[in-house]
Amino acid sequence: MAQLLKVQCFTVTADGYGAGDDQRLDQPFGHLSPQELFTRRSNTASGAFGDGGPQTRGIDDLFARDMHHGIGAEIMGRNKFSPFRGPFEDHPEWEGWWGDAPPFHTPVFVLSHFNRAPLTLSDTTFHFVSGPLDAVLEEAKAAANGRDVRLGGGATTIREFLDADLVDTLHIVVSPLTAGHGVRLWERPEDLLDRFHLERIPSPSGVEHLLLWRRTA
């Protein structure tokens, strides 16, 4: 069975933004509050953003549980790994947003123009890579040992892989929040209908789940 490149549980605002402007250490999503962006799926029993409230077992939890299923490696952009720009040597102490036990549990390939030695934390090793996107994807597939590769974001990185026609499936969570400006994934998902099927699934929580999968000839 062919390995797939999958976007899973990636959240955007109602106007298509995956993050706000002005990312920095105290604002990982720029001017957007992560509490607002993720609040309507924060309390799923399997979600990554629970705040101690009631834990739901509905459709949002079903998708949250599927996030890691069958995934053997992840690709992410530099700005998902770090708020800092420039050479890694400028901030050698930085090891990501996730502490000593990152939630990935697979090899992670971080796209960057700057070199850094691999970083291992718990059962996750971060590899810092550059080069053509298709070559990075092949490297991630090799590391995934037959399982699929998750494209973790941010929005710019997903857009680049979409433009290169390398993405096989997407699960996008649309929050009712409006950003107005920031880092945009799309203006409207219908712009991808020349290459993807699209199904919309509303949730009682107020978010909408968009499923997109490749059209076949």
C-alpha positions as CSV (number, residue, x, y, z in Angstrom):
1,M,0.0,0.0,0.0
2,A,1.3,3.4,-0.9
3,Q,2.4,5.8,1.8
4,L,0.4,9.0,2.1
5,L,1.3,12.5,3.1
6,K,-1.6,13.6,5.4
7,V,-2.6,16.8,7.1
8,Q,-4.5,15.9,10.3
9,C,-6.4,18.0,12.9
10,F,-4.9,21.3,11.5
11,T,-7.0,24.2,12.7
12,V,-7.8,27.4,10.8
13,T,-10.1,30.3,11.4
14,A,-13.3,30.9,9.6
15,D,-11.4,33.2,7.2
16,G,-8.7,30.6,6.5
17,Y,-5.8,31.6,8.8
18,G,-3.7,29.0,10.6
19,A,-1.8,31.6,12.8
20,G,-1.7,35.3,13.4
21,D,1.0,37.8,12.7
22,D,4.0,38.6,15.0
23,Q,4.9,35.1,16.3
24,R,7.2,35.3,19.3
25,L,8.1,33.3,22.4
26,D,5.1,34.4,24.4
27,Q,2.8,34.3,21.3
28,P,3.3,31.0,19.5
29,F,0.3,31.7,17.2
30,G,1.0,35.4,16.8
31,H,-1.8,37.7,17.6
32,L,-4.3,34.8,17.7
33,S,-4.9,33.3,21.2
34,P,-4.5,29.5,21.1
35,Q,-7.2,29.3,23.8
36,E,-9.6,31.0,21.4
37,L,-8.4,29.1,18.3
38,F,-8.6,25.7,19.9
39,T,-11.2,26.2,22.7
40,R,-14.1,24.4,21.0
41,R,-12.1,21.2,20.7
42,S,-9.9,21.7,23.8
43,N,-11.8,19.3,26.0
44,T,-12.1,16.2,23.9
45,A,-10.9,13.1,25.9
46,S,-8.2,12.5,23.3
47,G,-7.4,16.2,22.5
48,A,-4.0,17.8,22.8
49,F,-5.3,21.0,24.3
50,G,-7.5,20.0,27.2
51,D,-7.9,22.5,30.0
52,G,-9.4,20.4,32.7
53,G,-13.0,20.9,31.7
54,P,-15.5,18.2,30.8
55,Q,-14.1,15.6,28.4
56,T,-16.3,14.9,25.4
57,R,-16.5,11.7,23.4
58,G,-18.2,13.1,20.3
59,I,-17.1,13.6,16.7
60,D,-14.3,16.0,17.8
61,D,-12.8,13.3,20.0
62,L,-13.1,10.8,17.2
63,F,-10.9,13.0,14.9
64,A,-8.5,13.8,17.7
65,R,-8.0,10.1,18.3
66,D,-7.2,9.6,14.6
67,M,-4.5,12.2,14.6
68,H,-1.6,9.8,15.4
69,H,-3.1,6.6,13.8
70,G,-0.8,5.0,11.2
71,I,1.7,7.9,11.3
72,G,5.4,7.0,11.1
73,A,7.0,10.4,10.6
74,E,6.2,14.1,10.6
75,I,7.2,17.1,8.5
76,M,6.9,20.6,9.9
77,G,8.1,24.1,9.1
78,R,10.8,25.9,11.0
79,N,8.3,28.3,12.6
80,K,6.3,25.5,14.1
81,F,9.5,24.3,15.8
82,S,10.8,27.7,17.0
83,P,9.8,31.4,17.3
84,F,13.4,32.4,16.5
85,R,14.7,33.2,13.0
86,G,18.2,32.9,11.7
87,P,20.9,30.3,12.6
88,F,20.2,27.8,15.4
89,E,23.5,28.8,17.0
90,D,21.8,32.1,18.0
91,H,19.6,30.1,20.4
92,P,21.3,26.8,21.2
93,E,19.2,26.2,24.3
94,W,15.9,26.0,22.3
95,E,14.5,22.5,21.9
96,G,11.0,23.2,20.7
97,W,7.7,24.2,22.4
98,W,6.9,20.7,23.8
99,G,9.3,20.2,26.7
100,D,11.2,16.9,27.4
101,A,8.5,14.7,26.0
102,P,7.2,15.9,22.6
103,P,3.9,14.5,21.5
104,F,5.1,13.1,18.1
105,H,6.7,9.8,19.1
106,T,8.1,9.5,15.5
107,P,11.0,11.1,13.6
108,V,10.2,14.7,12.8
109,F,11.7,16.5,9.8
110,V,12.0,20.3,10.4
111,L,12.4,22.4,7.2
112,S,15.1,25.0,7.6
113,H,17.7,26.9,5.6
114,F,20.1,26.5,8.6
115,N,21.9,23.4,9.7
116,R,21.6,21.8,13.1
117,A,22.5,18.4,14.4
118,P,19.6,16.0,15.1
119,L,17.9,16.5,18.5
120,T,16.5,13.6,20.4
121,L,14.0,14.2,23.2
122,S,12.3,11.1,24.7
123,D,11.2,8.9,21.7
124,T,11.2,11.8,19.2
125,T,14.2,12.8,17.0
126,F,14.1,16.1,15.2
127,H,16.0,16.2,11.9
128,F,16.7,19.6,10.4
129,V,16.6,19.4,6.7
130,S,16.6,21.6,3.5
131,G,16.3,20.8,-0.1
132,P,13.5,20.1,-2.6
133,L,10.2,19.2,-0.9
134,D,9.8,16.0,-2.8
135,A,13.3,14.9,-1.5
136,V,12.3,15.7,2.1
137,L,9.1,13.8,1.7
138,E,11.0,10.7,0.4
139,E,13.4,10.9,3.4
140,A,10.4,11.1,5.8
141,K,8.7,8.2,4.1
142,A,11.9,6.1,4.5
143,A,12.0,6.9,8.2
144,A,8.3,6.1,8.6
145,N,8.9,2.4,7.9
146,G,5.8,1.8,5.7
147,R,3.5,4.0,7.7
148,D,2.1,7.4,6.5
149,V,3.7,10.8,7.0
150,R,1.9,13.7,8.7
151,L,2.4,17.2,7.5
152,G,2.1,19.1,10.7
153,G,2.2,22.7,9.6
154,G,2.3,25.6,9.8
155,A,0.0,27.0,7.2
156,T,2.8,28.2,5.0
157,T,4.4,24.8,4.9
158,I,1.1,23.1,4.1
159,R,0.6,25.6,1.3
160,E,4.0,24.9,-0.1
161,F,3.4,21.1,-0.2
162,L,-0.1,21.7,-1.8
163,D,1.4,23.9,-4.4
164,A,4.0,21.1,-5.1
165,D,1.0,18.7,-5.5
166,L,2.5,16.4,-2.8
167,V,-0.4,16.2,-0.3
168,D,-2.8,13.2,-0.4
169,T,-5.4,14.0,2.3
170,L,-6.3,16.8,4.6
171,H,-8.4,17.1,7.7
172,I,-8.9,20.7,8.5
173,V,-10.8,21.9,11.6
174,V,-12.5,25.3,11.0
175,S,-13.0,27.4,14.1
176,P,-15.7,30.1,14.0
177,L,-13.1,32.6,15.1
178,T,-12.2,35.3,12.5
179,A,-8.6,36.4,12.4
180,G,-8.6,39.2,9.8
181,H,-4.9,38.8,9.0
182,G,-2.0,36.5,9.7
183,V,-0.6,33.3,8.1
184,R,-3.3,32.0,5.7
185,L,-3.8,28.5,4.5
186,W,-6.4,29.4,1.9
187,E,-9.1,31.9,1.0
188,R,-11.6,29.1,0.5
189,P,-11.2,25.3,0.4
190,E,-13.2,25.2,-2.8
191,D,-10.1,26.4,-4.6
192,L,-8.7,22.9,-4.2
193,L,-11.7,21.1,-5.9
194,D,-9.8,20.7,-9.1
195,R,-7.6,18.1,-7.3
196,F,-9.5,17.1,-4.2
197,H,-12.9,15.9,-3.1
198,L,-14.4,17.9,-0.2
199,E,-16.8,16.8,2.5
200,R,-17.9,19.1,5.3
201,I,-18.9,17.7,8.7
202,P,-20.4,20.1,11.3
203,S,-19.8,19.4,15.0
204,P,-22.1,20.4,17.9
205,S,-19.0,22.1,19.4
206,G,-19.3,24.8,16.7
207,V,-16.3,23.8,14.6
208,E,-16.6,22.3,11.1
209,H,-14.4,19.4,10.0
210,L,-13.3,19.5,6.4
211,L,-12.1,16.3,4.8
212,L,-10.3,16.5,1.5
213,W,-8.9,13.6,-0.5
214,R,-7.3,13.3,-3.9
215,R,-9.4,12.9,-7.0
216,T,-8.4,9.9,-9.1
217,A,-8.6,9.7,-12.9
